[in-house]
Amino acid sequence: MVIAVRNEVPSDAAALHRLHKEAFGREEEARLVETLRWDGDLVPGLSFVAESEGRIVGHLLFTTLSAPARSPLALALAPLSVSPEFQKKGIGAQLVSAGLKRARKLGFQIAVVLGEPKYYGRFGFSVELGKKIVCPYSGAHLMALELEKGALRRVERLEVAYPKAFEVS
């Protein structure tokens, strides 16, 4: 099975809606992605799809997080979706790796994710660093990753705000 990871393009929208609905078994994540897109909250160059034989089987996107002036440049990884029949084949890992690499190149300093610590820990996300992040999702499953070494070293707590689309999801 050959998987190609590429940037999302506008013509992917309908396929992405189907993918998110299929992967999560509900509409909420599909609507979240559409609302983020409509509101202009997607980070250009940080929305990736995974394709197999011309079919979109995975998607990952990042959105910017608002933070006080002079705070590290932060973004959120959400959502990550892989078609159920393609799960546990490394597609999510390919998407996350590609996304984190690009985020570093674009100058982002930290990434935040709400998810399973075992899964995201292998990419360097840390529950301990996540404790420095204050937001509505703070807790045992909020993790942070320094995209720039030491970005959170002098930060005791960093209050961030997710885009409005997350409030209704």
N, CA, C and O atoms as a DFTB+ gen file, in Angstrom:
676 C
 N C O
     1  1       0.843      -1.178       0.000
     2  2       0.000       0.000       0.000
     3  2       0.889       1.242       0.000
     4  3       1.724       1.423       0.887
     5  1       0.700       2.082      -0.994
     6  2       1.454       3.321      -1.095
     7  2       0.571       4.464      -0.602
     8  3      -0.556       4.642      -1.063
     9  1       1.099       5.225       0.332
    10  2       0.390       6.384       0.879
    11  2       1.167       7.626       0.497
    12  3       2.374       7.711       0.720
    13  1       0.466       8.587      -0.077
    14  2       1.074       9.873      -0.423
    15  2       0.497      10.935       0.508
    16  3      -0.720      11.038       0.657
    17  1       1.361      11.715       1.125
    18  2       0.931      12.822       1.982
    19  2       1.165      14.110       1.198
    20  3       2.247      14.340       0.656
    21  1       0.128      14.943       1.150
    22  2       0.217      16.207       0.418
    23  2      -0.611      17.263       1.136
    24  3      -1.376      16.957       2.051
    25  1      -0.446      18.517       0.705
    26  2      -1.253      19.603       1.251
    27  2      -2.696      19.457       0.802
    28  3      -2.970      19.007      -0.311
    29  1      -3.601      19.835       1.664
    30  2      -5.016      19.887       1.303
    31  2      -5.215      20.940       0.223
    32  3      -4.550      21.976       0.230
    33  1      -6.127      20.679      -0.703
    34  2      -6.523      21.664      -1.715
    35  2      -8.038      21.847      -1.620
    36  3      -8.729      20.973      -1.098
    37  1      -8.566      22.978      -2.120
    38  2     -10.012      23.248      -1.987
    39  2     -10.914      22.125      -2.498
    40  3     -11.981      21.888      -1.931
    41  1     -10.508      21.441      -3.542
    42  2     -11.361      20.384      -4.092
    43  2     -11.442      19.149      -3.179
    44  3     -12.195      18.224      -3.480
    45  1     -10.694      19.114      -2.086
    46  2     -10.726      17.994      -1.138
    47  2     -11.887      18.106      -0.143
    48  3     -12.153      17.153       0.589
    49  1     -12.574      19.230      -0.101
    50  2     -13.542      19.508       0.971
    51  2     -14.597      18.420       1.148
    52  3     -14.826      17.980       2.275
    53  1     -15.236      17.977       0.089
    54  2     -16.298      16.965       0.219
    55  2     -15.736      15.640       0.720
    56  3     -16.345      14.993       1.572
    57  1     -14.590      15.235       0.206
    58  2     -13.966      13.986       0.648
    59  2     -13.558      14.075       2.117
    60  3     -13.659      13.093       2.852
    61  1     -13.101      15.243       2.542
    62  2     -12.702      15.411       3.942
    63  2     -13.915      15.344       4.861
    64  3     -13.838      14.782       5.954
    65  1     -15.020      15.908       4.428
    66  2     -16.245      15.829       5.229
    67  2     -16.621      14.358       5.445
    68  3     -16.905      13.947       6.570
    69  1     -16.620      13.573       4.372
    70  2     -16.947      12.144       4.474
    71  2     -15.947      11.410       5.372
    72  3     -16.331      10.576       6.192
    73  1     -14.674      11.728       5.208
    74  2     -13.636      11.070       6.010
    75  2     -13.831      11.317       7.496
    76  3     -13.810      10.374       8.287
    77  1     -14.019      12.573       7.889
    78  2     -14.172      12.885       9.316
    79  2     -15.420      12.226       9.888
    80  3     -15.396      11.707      11.004
    81  1     -16.504      12.245       9.129
    82  2     -17.742      11.608       9.591
    83  2     -17.528      10.101       9.774
    84  3     -17.981       9.517      10.758
    85  1     -16.844       9.490       8.831
    86  2     -16.562       8.053       8.883
    87  2     -15.608       7.717      10.030
    88  3     -15.837       6.759      10.768
    89  1     -14.547       8.497      10.181
    90  2     -13.520       8.209      11.183
    91  2     -14.036       8.387      12.611
    92  3     -13.665       7.626      13.504
    93  1     -14.888       9.388      12.826
    94  2     -15.374       9.665      14.178
    95  2     -16.776       9.121      14.426
    96  3     -17.239       9.093      15.566
    97  1     -17.457       8.685      13.356
    98  2     -18.799       8.139      13.511
    99  2     -19.844       9.170      13.861
   100  3     -20.898       8.839      14.404
   101  1     -19.553      10.433      13.549
   102  2     -20.487      11.529      13.829
   103  2     -20.123      12.726      12.976
   104  3     -19.085      12.719      12.314
   105  1     -20.945      13.739      12.981
   106  2     -20.763      14.928      12.135
   107  2     -19.880      16.016      12.748
   108  3     -19.353      16.852      12.014
   109  1     -19.706      16.029      14.064
   110  2     -19.092      17.164      14.743
   111  2     -17.715      17.544      14.195
   112  3     -17.455      18.721      13.946
   113  1     -16.841      16.568      14.005
   114  2     -15.490      16.884      13.530
   115  2     -15.516      17.386      12.097
   116  3     -14.743      18.273      11.736
   117  1     -16.405      16.822      11.268
   118  2     -16.537      17.293       9.884
   119  2     -16.982      18.751       9.871
   120  3     -16.456      19.563       9.110
   121  1     -17.956      19.076      10.721
   122  2     -18.426      20.470      10.798
   123  2     -17.345      21.383      11.370
   124  3     -17.216      22.531      10.944
   125  1     -16.570      20.885      12.330
   126  2     -15.472      21.670      12.899
   127  2     -14.493      22.076      11.807
   128  3     -14.131      23.248      11.701
   129  1     -14.066      21.125      11.002
   130  2     -13.102      21.418       9.935
   131  2     -13.684      22.428       8.956
   132  3     -12.992      23.357       8.540
   133  1     -14.944      22.257       8.586
   134  2     -15.565      23.198       7.651
   135  2     -15.641      24.596       8.252
   136  3     -15.360      25.583       7.571
   137  1     -16.017      24.685       9.517
   138  2     -16.123      25.993      10.171
   139  2     -14.754      26.652      10.294
   140  3     -14.625      27.854      10.062
   141  1     -13.735      25.881      10.655
   142  2     -12.381      26.437      10.731
   143  2     -11.961      26.986       9.373
   144  3     -11.356      28.055       9.290
   145  1     -12.277      26.262       8.321
   146  2     -11.939      26.695       6.966
   147  2     -12.699      27.979       6.626
   148  3     -12.105      28.942       6.141
   149  1     -14.005      27.991       6.878
   150  2     -14.834      29.162       6.562
   151  2     -14.393      30.383       7.355
   152  3     -14.397      31.499       6.836
   153  1     -14.014      30.174       8.610
   154  2     -13.610      31.294       9.470
   155  2     -12.182      31.771       9.191
   156  3     -11.747      32.779       9.748
   157  1     -11.458      31.058       8.339
   158  2     -10.087      31.445       8.018
   159  2      -9.084      31.103       9.107
   160  3      -8.035      31.739       9.211
   161  1      -9.402      30.099       9.918
   162  2      -8.526      29.744      11.039
   163  2      -7.477      28.686      10.715
   164  3      -6.650      28.366      11.569
   165  1      -7.491      28.137       9.502
   166  2      -6.483      27.149       9.133
   167  2      -5.163      27.852       8.866
   168  3      -5.141      28.948       8.307
   169  1      -4.082      27.237       9.258
   170  2      -2.754      27.785       8.995
   171  2      -2.363      27.380       7.572
   172  3      -2.288      26.188       7.274
   173  1      -2.115      28.348       6.692
   174  2      -1.727      27.985       5.315
   175  2      -0.538      27.024       5.320
   176  3       0.470      27.260       5.986
   177  1      -0.682      25.941       4.564
   178  2       0.393      24.952       4.478
   179  2       0.414      23.945       5.597
   180  3       1.317      23.109       5.648
   181  1      -0.561      23.993       6.507
   182  2      -0.573      23.058       7.631
   183  2      -1.877      22.259       7.714
   184  3      -2.390      21.990       8.800
   185  1      -2.390      21.892       6.561
   186  2      -3.512      20.974       6.481
   187  2      -3.117      19.916       5.459
   188  3      -2.942      20.213       4.277
   189  1      -2.978      18.681       5.926
   190  2      -2.437      17.607       5.095
   191  2      -3.455      16.498       4.892
   192  3      -4.271      16.218       5.770
   193  1      -3.399      15.872       3.727
   194  2      -4.198      14.692       3.460
   195  2      -3.261      13.539       3.125
   196  3      -2.153      13.730       2.625
   197  1      -3.743      12.344       3.417
   198  2      -3.047      11.120       3.015
   199  2      -3.933      10.451       1.975
   200  3      -5.139      10.295       2.171
   201  1      -3.316      10.060       0.864
   202  2      -4.051       9.430      -0.228
   203  2      -3.526       8.028      -0.486
   204  3      -2.330       7.759      -0.375
   205  1      -4.443       7.150      -0.830
   206  2      -4.106       5.806      -1.276
   207  2      -4.909       5.543      -2.543
   208  3      -6.140       5.539      -2.519
   209  1      -4.213       5.328      -3.634
   210  2      -4.843       5.067      -4.926
   211  2      -5.892       6.121      -5.270
   212  3      -6.979       5.788      -5.742
   213  1      -5.566       7.386      -5.034
   214  2      -6.449       8.494      -5.374
   215  2      -7.560       8.769      -4.376
   216  3      -8.345       9.697      -4.571
   217  1      -7.642       7.985      -3.315
   218  2      -8.677       8.164      -2.288
   219  2      -8.063       8.804      -1.051
   220  3      -7.008       8.375      -0.585
   221  1      -8.716       9.823      -0.523
   222  2      -8.248      10.448       0.719
   223  2      -8.614       9.536       1.879
   224  3      -9.786       9.241       2.114
   225  1      -7.577       9.091       2.607
   226  2      -7.778       8.145       3.711
   227  2      -7.338       8.722       5.054
   228  3      -7.496       8.073       6.089
   229  1      -6.786       9.937       5.045
   230  2      -6.358      10.566       6.288
   231  2      -6.294      12.065       6.143
   232  3      -6.118      12.584       5.041
   233  1      -6.436      12.770       7.264
   234  2      -6.373      14.230       7.267
   235  2      -5.867      14.724       8.615
   236  3      -6.206      14.174       9.663
   237  1      -5.068      15.750       8.569
   238  2      -4.551      16.409       9.771
   239  2      -4.497      17.895       9.501
   240  3      -4.080      18.329       8.427
   241  1      -4.915      18.665      10.471
   242  2      -4.746      20.108      10.313
   243  2      -4.324      20.748      11.620
   244  3      -4.516      20.200      12.705
   245  1      -3.749      21.918      11.477
   246  2      -3.335      22.731      12.610
   247  2      -4.059      24.065      12.531
   248  3      -4.329      24.571      11.442
   249  1      -4.370      24.628      13.687
   250  2      -4.926      25.976      13.763
   251  2      -4.084      26.783      14.738
   252  3      -3.475      26.236      15.658
   253  1      -4.060      28.094      14.520
   254  2      -3.296      28.932      15.434
   255  2      -4.051      29.101      16.746
   256  3      -5.281      29.090      16.786
   257  1      -3.294      29.255      17.794
   258  2      -3.844      29.540      19.108
   259  2      -3.502      30.985      19.449
   260  3      -2.371      31.425      19.245
   261  1      -4.466      31.711      19.962
   262  2      -4.204      33.080      20.399
   263  2      -3.550      33.038      21.775
   264  3      -3.923      32.238      22.633
   265  1      -2.570      33.913      21.966
   266  2      -1.863      33.979      23.246
   267  2      -1.429      35.428      23.464
   268  3      -1.391      36.216      22.520
   269  1      -1.103      35.776      24.706
   270  2      -0.652      37.146      24.984
   271  2       0.586      37.523      24.162
   272  3       1.340      36.661      23.710
   273  1       0.771      38.813      23.983
   274  2       1.940      39.317      23.253
   275  2       3.216      38.751      23.852
   276  3       3.298      38.527      25.059
   277  1       4.197      38.524      23.017
   278  2       5.516      38.000      23.367
   279  2       5.494      36.566      23.880
   280  3       6.477      36.093      24.451
   281  1       4.390      35.882      23.681
   282  2       4.311      34.455      24.029
   283  2       4.864      33.647      22.864
   284  3       4.942      34.148      21.742
   285  1       5.244      32.410      23.120
   286  2       5.677      31.561      22.007
   287  2       4.546      31.404      20.981
   288  3       3.371      31.359      21.346
   289  1       4.906      31.321      19.708
   290  2       3.915      31.102      18.651
   291  2       3.379      29.686      18.780
   292  3       4.128      28.716      18.664
   293  1       2.082      29.574      19.019
   294  2       1.480      28.283      19.334
   295  2       0.422      27.891      18.316
   296  3      -0.265      28.732      17.737
   297  1       0.317      26.586      18.121
   298  2      -0.768      26.074      17.292
   299  2      -1.304      24.785      17.885
   300  3      -0.651      24.119      18.689
   301  1      -2.529      24.454      17.456
   302  2      -3.185      23.237      17.931
   303  2      -3.272      22.224      16.811
   304  3      -3.595      22.565      15.673
   305  1      -2.984      20.984      17.135
   306  2      -3.143      19.871      16.216
   307  2      -4.540      19.308      16.482
   308  3      -4.791      18.719      17.534
   309  1      -5.439      19.496      15.522
   310  2      -6.795      18.955      15.677
   311  2      -7.629      19.299      14.458
   312  3      -7.591      20.435      13.986
   313  1      -8.358      18.371      13.958
   314  2      -8.337      16.961      14.284
   315  2      -7.387      16.170      13.399
   316  3      -6.904      16.650      12.373
   317  1      -7.141      14.961      13.825
   318  2      -6.409      13.962      13.040
   319  2      -7.409      12.849      12.776
   320  3      -7.973      12.275      13.708
   321  1      -7.628      12.547      11.498
   322  2      -8.597      11.515      11.129
   323  2      -7.980      10.540      10.143
   324  3      -7.277      10.938       9.214
   325  1      -8.250       9.266      10.352
   326  2      -7.844       8.227       9.415
   327  2      -9.058       7.321       9.218
   328  3      -9.715       6.930      10.183
   329  1      -9.344       6.997       7.976
   330  2     -10.452       6.104       7.653
   331  2     -10.299       4.814       8.454
   332  3      -9.198       4.269       8.534
   333  1     -11.388       4.314       9.051
   334  2     -11.288       3.113       9.889
   335  2     -10.565       1.934       9.223
   336  3      -9.809       1.228       9.891
   337  1     -10.778       1.713       7.951
   338  2     -10.125       0.574       7.298
   339  2      -8.629       0.786       7.080
   340  3      -7.914      -0.153       6.730
   341  1      -8.155       2.015       7.284
   342  2      -6.735       2.315       7.103
   343  2      -6.027       2.615       8.428
   344  3      -4.844       2.953       8.431
   345  1      -6.735       2.496       9.541
   346  2      -6.129       2.762      10.836
   347  2      -5.136       1.667      11.206
   348  3      -5.213       0.532      10.736
   349  1      -4.206       2.053      12.064
   350  2      -3.150       1.143      12.563
   351  2      -2.209       0.684      11.449
   352  3      -1.677      -0.425      11.485
   353  1      -2.015       1.559      10.459
   354  2      -1.093       1.275       9.364
   355  2      -0.016       2.369       9.245
   356  3       0.731       2.408       8.267
   357  1       0.054       3.252      10.248
   358  2       1.077       4.294      10.253
   359  2       0.709       5.567       9.516
   360  3       1.541       6.466       9.394
   361  1      -0.514       5.665       9.024
   362  2      -0.920       6.852       8.257
   363  2      -1.002       8.080       9.156
   364  3      -0.532       9.156       8.785
   365  1      -1.597       7.922      10.336
   366  2      -1.665       9.049      11.276
   367  2      -0.272       9.539      11.632
   368  3      -0.037      10.745      11.710
   369  1       0.649       8.617      11.847
   370  2       2.026       8.979      12.192
   371  2       2.687       9.749      11.043
   372  3       3.413      10.714      11.280
   373  1       2.436       9.325       9.806
   374  2       2.991      10.044       8.656
   375  2       2.457      11.468       8.613
   376  3       3.208      12.411       8.366
   377  1       1.165      11.623       8.852
   378  2       0.560      12.954       8.831
   379  2       1.118      13.837       9.948
   380  3       1.471      14.992       9.709
   381  1       1.198      13.298      11.161
   382  2       1.703      14.081      12.291
   383  2       3.161      14.480      12.041
   384  3       3.531      15.634      12.257
   385  1       3.973      13.553      11.598
   386  2       5.391      13.861      11.339
   387  2       5.533      14.954      10.278
   388  3       6.316      15.888      10.448
   389  1       4.778      14.838       9.187
   390  2       4.836      15.852       8.128
   391  2       4.381      17.208       8.660
   392  3       4.984      18.235       8.353
   393  1       3.326      17.207       9.451
   394  2       2.804      18.454       9.994
   395  2       3.753      19.132      10.959
   396  3       3.941      20.347      10.895
   397  1       4.353      18.361      11.855
   398  2       5.283      18.952      12.825
   399  2       6.533      19.490      12.125
   400  3       7.054      20.542      12.496
   401  1       7.001      18.773      11.126
   402  2       8.164      19.236      10.364
   403  2       7.867      20.584       9.700
   404  3       8.679      21.507       9.767
   405  1       6.704      20.689       9.064
   406  2       6.332      21.950       8.403
   407  2       6.118      23.067       9.414
   408  3       6.516      24.206       9.167
   409  1       5.492      22.759      10.557
   410  2       5.248      23.778      11.587
   411  2       6.566      24.369      12.075
   412  3       6.666      25.576      12.294
   413  1       7.571      23.523      12.243
   414  2       8.897      24.016      12.651
   415  2       9.465      24.952      11.584
   416  3       9.987      26.021      11.899
   417  1       9.357      24.540      10.327
   418  2       9.876      25.368       9.223
   419  2       9.180      26.721       9.153
   420  3       9.792      27.719       8.773
   421  1       7.896      26.754       9.520
   422  2       7.130      27.997       9.471
   423  2       7.378      28.887      10.691
   424  3       6.854      29.999      10.760
   425  1       8.169      28.409      11.649
   426  2       8.546      29.229      12.792
   427  2       7.654      29.112      14.011
   428  3       7.787      29.903      14.945
   429  1       6.752      28.150      14.026
   430  2       5.945      27.957      15.235
   431  2       6.833      27.362      16.319
   432  3       7.744      26.583      16.036
   433  1       6.556      27.740      17.558
   434  2       7.417      27.345      18.661
   435  2       6.856      26.229      19.525
   436  3       7.611      25.437      20.089
   437  1       5.526      26.162      19.631
   438  2       4.918      25.075      20.390
   439  2       3.670      24.566      19.668
   440  3       3.000      25.299      18.940
   441  1       3.387      23.296      19.897
   442  2       2.162      22.679      19.398
   443  2       1.448      22.055      20.587
   444  3       2.080      21.545      21.512
   445  1       0.136      22.102      20.549
   446  2      -0.698      21.574      21.612
   447  2      -1.664      20.565      20.993
   448  3      -2.162      20.765      19.886
   449  1      -1.916      19.492      21.716
   450  2      -2.882      18.496      21.238
   451  2      -3.661      17.953      22.426
   452  3      -3.125      17.793      23.522
   453  1      -4.919      17.678      22.189
   454  2      -5.765      17.020      23.166
   455  2      -5.980      15.603      22.649
   456  3      -6.630      15.409      21.621
   457  1      -5.443      14.620      23.350
   458  2      -5.544      13.264      22.832
   459  2      -4.940      12.242      23.770
   460  3      -4.725      12.496      24.955
   461  1      -4.678      11.100      23.213
   462  2      -4.143       9.964      23.964
   463  2      -2.631      10.130      24.191
   464  3      -1.865      10.126      23.228
   465  1      -2.195      10.273      25.448
   466  2      -0.770      10.470      25.719
   467  2       0.141       9.398      25.123
   468  3       1.230       9.719      24.648
   469  1      -0.281       8.129      25.138
   470  2       0.566       7.071      24.569
   471  2       0.805       7.308      23.082
   472  3       1.922       7.141      22.591
   473  1      -0.231       7.692      22.380
   474  2      -0.098       7.896      20.934
   475  2       0.761       9.126      20.634
   476  3       1.745       9.032      19.901
   477  1       0.395      10.269      21.194
   478  2       1.084      11.510      20.862
   479  2       2.438      11.650      21.554
   480  3       3.283      12.427      21.111
   481  1       2.645      10.906      22.631
   482  2       3.931      10.937      23.316
   483  2       5.077      10.500      22.418
   484  3       6.198      10.981      22.582
   485  1       4.830       9.617      21.489
   486  2       5.910       9.150      20.614
   487  2       6.419      10.231      19.666
   488  3       7.481      10.076      19.063
   489  1       5.669      11.326      19.530
   490  2       6.121      12.451      18.705
   491  2       6.781      13.528      19.559
   492  3       7.232      14.551      19.042
   493  1       6.836      13.293      20.872
   494  2       7.455      14.255      21.774
   495  2       6.468      15.097      22.562
   496  3       6.884      15.913      23.385
   497  1       5.164      14.923      22.334
   498  2       4.176      15.662      23.120
   499  2       4.240      15.187      24.556
   500  3       4.417      13.998      24.821
   501  1       4.095      16.124      25.484
   502  2       4.274      15.828      26.899
   503  2       3.112      16.350      27.728
   504  3       2.701      17.502      27.588
   505  1       2.588      15.486      28.594
   506  2       1.551      15.900      29.530
   507  2       2.139      16.930      30.491
   508  3       1.462      17.891      30.859
   509  1       3.401      16.736      30.904
   510  2       4.046      17.691      31.822
   511  2       4.099      19.092      31.221
   512  3       3.756      20.068      31.889
   513  1       4.532      19.195      29.952
   514  2       4.540      20.508      29.296
   515  2       3.117      21.022      29.110
   516  3       2.875      22.228      29.163
   517  1       2.186      20.113      28.894
   518  2       0.786      20.503      28.743
   519  2       0.220      21.160      29.988
   520  3      -0.724      21.945      29.896
   521  1       0.777      20.855      31.141
   522  2       0.311      21.467      32.390
   523  2       0.589      22.970      32.422
   524  3      -0.028      23.700      33.199
   525  1       1.514      23.433      31.581
   526  2       1.814      24.867      31.508
   527  2       0.795      25.623      30.660
   528  3       0.750      26.853      30.684
   529  1      -0.023      24.883      29.912
   530  2      -0.989      25.483      29.005
   531  2      -2.331      25.611      29.720
   532  3      -2.840      24.645      30.289
   533  1      -2.890      26.807      29.682
   534  2      -4.182      27.063      30.305
   535  2      -5.180      27.355      29.193
   536  3      -5.013      28.297      28.418
   537  1      -6.221      26.529      29.129
   538  2      -7.273      26.694      28.133
   539  2      -8.468      25.861      28.593
   540  3      -8.370      25.158      29.598
   541  1      -9.582      25.925      27.885
   542  2     -10.746      25.132      28.303
   543  2     -10.500      23.617      28.286
   544  3     -11.272      22.865      28.880
   545  1      -9.445      23.166      27.619
   546  2      -9.182      21.736      27.496
   547  2      -8.069      21.251      28.417
   548  3      -7.621      20.110      28.306
   549  1      -7.623      22.116      29.324
   550  2      -6.566      21.734      30.254
   551  2      -6.984      20.484      31.022
   552  3      -8.144      20.325      31.404
   553  1      -6.004      19.599      31.239
   554  2      -6.297      18.371      31.970
   555  2      -5.334      17.273      31.575
   556  3      -4.301      17.526      30.955
   557  1      -5.680      16.063      31.937
   558  2      -4.783      14.912      31.781
   559  2      -4.464      14.549      30.329
   560  3      -3.481      13.853      30.074
   561  1      -5.274      15.005      29.377
   562  2      -5.046      14.638      27.976
   563  2      -4.561      15.814      27.126
   564  3      -4.432      15.683      25.909
   565  1      -4.294      16.945      27.749
   566  2      -3.742      18.087      27.009
   567  2      -2.223      17.985      27.075
   568  3      -1.634      17.929      28.155
   569  1      -1.612      17.961      25.916
   570  2      -0.157      17.823      25.841
   571  2       0.424      18.951      25.013
   572  3      -0.261      19.542      24.179
   573  1       1.686      19.243      25.250
   574  2       2.385      20.262      24.482
   575  2       3.716      19.703      23.990
   576  3       4.272      18.763      24.558
   577  1       4.197      20.305      22.931
   578  2       5.471      19.934      22.328
   579  2       6.210      21.213      21.986
   580  3       5.650      22.113      21.361
   581  1       7.464      21.292      22.393
   582  2       8.300      22.419      21.987
   583  2       8.810      22.156      20.572
   584  3       9.623      21.258      20.352
   585  1       8.333      22.935      19.636
   586  2       8.828      22.831      18.265
   587  2      10.180      23.521      18.154
   588  3      11.016      23.172      17.320
   589  1      10.366      24.501      19.012
   590  2      11.657      25.185      19.152
   591  2      12.166      24.844      20.549
   592  3      11.493      25.108      21.545
   593  1      13.334      24.269      20.613
   594  2      13.888      23.833      21.897
   595  2      13.880      24.983      22.912
   596  3      14.346      26.086      22.630
   597  1      13.339      24.694      24.094
   598  2      13.312      25.671      25.182
   599  2      12.202      26.699      25.100
   600  3      12.183      27.630      25.904
   601  1      11.279      26.570      24.166
   602  2      10.226      27.573      23.980
   603  2       9.352      27.750      25.220
   604  3       8.814      28.833      25.452
   605  1       9.212      26.704      26.004
   606  2       8.392      26.802      27.216
   607  2       9.225      26.837      28.495
   608  3       8.680      26.801      29.598
   609  1      10.529      26.907      28.344
   610  2      11.419      26.842      29.510
   611  2      11.101      27.923      30.541
   612  3      10.983      27.627      31.730
   613  1      10.962      29.158      30.102
   614  2      10.730      30.263      31.046
   615  2       9.255      30.590      31.230
   616  3       8.910      31.584      31.870
   617  1       8.403      29.772      30.683
   618  2       6.966      30.006      30.791
   619  2       6.428      29.193      31.962
   620  3       6.541      27.967      31.986
   621  1       5.845      29.887      32.928
   622  2       5.241      29.189      34.054
   623  2       3.864      28.669      33.670
   624  3       3.509      27.527      33.965
   625  1       3.092      29.527      33.004
   626  2       1.785      29.150      32.473
   627  2       1.490      30.018      31.267
   628  3       1.771      31.217      31.258
   629  1       0.929      29.402      30.268
   630  2       0.626      30.100      29.017
   631  2      -0.854      29.942      28.732
   632  3      -1.335      28.840      28.467
   633  1      -1.571      31.049      28.789
   634  2      -2.990      31.028      28.499
   635  2      -3.176      31.159      26.994
   636  3      -2.689      32.109      26.380
   637  1      -3.879      30.206      26.407
   638  2      -4.124      30.219      24.969
   639  2      -5.621      30.120      24.709
   640  3      -6.378      29.605      25.531
   641  1      -6.027      30.620      23.556
   642  2      -7.428      30.539      23.150
   643  2      -7.507      29.825      21.807
   644  3      -6.814      30.176      20.852
   645  1      -8.358      28.829      21.762
   646  2      -8.628      28.115      20.514
   647  2      -9.568      28.963      19.660
   648  3     -10.285      29.812      20.189
   649  1      -9.572      28.744      18.354
   650  2     -10.550      29.449      17.510
   651  2     -11.977      29.160      17.969
   652  3     -12.244      28.114      18.561
   653  1     -12.892      30.090      17.693
   654  2     -14.291      29.962      18.133
   655  2     -14.956      28.667      17.691
   656  3     -15.827      28.153      18.393
   657  1     -14.563      28.133      16.546
   658  2     -15.187      26.911      16.035
   659  2     -15.113      25.762      17.028
   660  3     -15.983      24.891      17.015
   661  1     -14.105      25.734      17.884
   662  2     -13.965      24.662      18.860
   663  2     -15.004      24.762      19.982
   664  3     -15.303      23.770      20.647
   665  1     -15.547      25.952      20.186
   666  2     -16.517      26.142      21.256
   667  2     -17.820      25.408      21.020
   668  3     -18.507      25.040      21.973
   669  1     -18.164      25.193      19.773
   670  2     -19.432      24.548      19.449
   671  2     -19.257      23.088      19.078
   672  3     -20.242      22.401      18.810
   673  1     -18.016      22.596      19.056
   674  2     -17.777      21.208      18.640
   675  2     -17.914      20.253      19.793
   676  3     -17.745      19.046      19.619
